[in-house]
Amino acid sequence: MAISTISDEPGFWDTLKMAHGRLPAGARWLVAVASTDGTRAVNVIVHDSIDSVKAILDGPHATTEYFEADGANAVGLPG
């Protein structure tokens, strides 16, 4: 999971669109959703390496925290 505090909303979403096209091999992007005020976003990406995900998501438009999700206790995850 990647939870972002967004400082530049248009720049952030432009970066995410480019990142989607550069997903590491074997990665699946399940969801990208923003708060209604545009200041926060949550992305759920399935991959075996948080560092690989960081490499494509990190940018100057947000501060992002990365966590490994507890899939065994998740409810409603797509895919």
C-alpha positions in Angstrom: 0.0 0.0 0.0 1.1 3.5 -0.7 -0.5 6.3 1.2 0.4 9.8 -0.1 0.0 13.3 1.2 -0.3 15.3 -2.0 1.3 18.8 -2.4 0.7 19.2 -6.1 -2.4 17.4 -7.2 -2.1 17.7 -11.1 1.6 16.7 -10.9 0.9 13.8 -8.6 -1.7 12.2 -10.9 0.5 12.9 -14.0 3.3 11.0 -12.2 1.0 8.1 -11.3 -0.2 7.8 -14.9 3.4 7.5 -16.1 4.2 5.1 -13.2 1.3 2.8 -14.4 3.1 2.3 -17.7 6.4 1.5 -15.9 5.1 -1.2 -13.5 7.8 -3.7 -12.5 7.4 -7.1 -14.2 4.7 -9.1 -12.4 3.2 -6.1 -10.6 -0.6 -5.5 -10.5 -2.1 -2.1 -9.6 -5.4 -2.9 -7.9 -6.6 0.6 -6.9 -5.7 4.2 -6.9 -8.1 6.5 -5.1 -8.0 10.1 -3.8 -9.8 12.0 -1.0 -12.4 14.4 -2.3 -10.2 17.4 -1.3 -7.3 16.0 -3.3 -4.8 16.1 -0.5 -4.5 12.3 0.1 -4.3 9.2 -2.0 -4.1 5.5 -1.5 -2.7 3.0 -4.0 -2.7 -0.7 -3.7 -0.1 -2.5 -5.8 0.6 -6.2 -5.7 4.3 -6.9 -6.0 7.0 -8.8 -4.1 9.2 -5.7 -3.6 8.2 -2.4 -1.9 11.5 -0.9 -3.2 10.5 -1.5 -6.8 7.2 0.2 -6.2 8.9 3.1 -4.5 11.1 3.5 -7.5 8.2 4.3 -9.8 5.9 6.2 -7.4 8.3 8.5 -5.5 8.3 12.0 -6.8 8.3 15.7 -5.8 4.5 16.0 -5.8 3.7 14.1 -2.6 5.1 12.5 0.5 4.3 8.8 0.4 4.5 6.1 3.1 4.7 2.5 2.0 3.4 -0.5 3.9 3.0 -4.2 3.2 -0.7 -5.0 3.4 -2.0 -7.8 5.6 -3.9 -9.6 2.9 -5.1 -12.4 5.3 -7.1 -9.8 7.2 -8.2 -7.5 4.3 -11.8 -7.1 3.4 -12.9 -6.2 -0.1 -9.6 -5.9 -1.9 -10.1 -6.2 -5.7 -8.4 -8.8 -7.8 
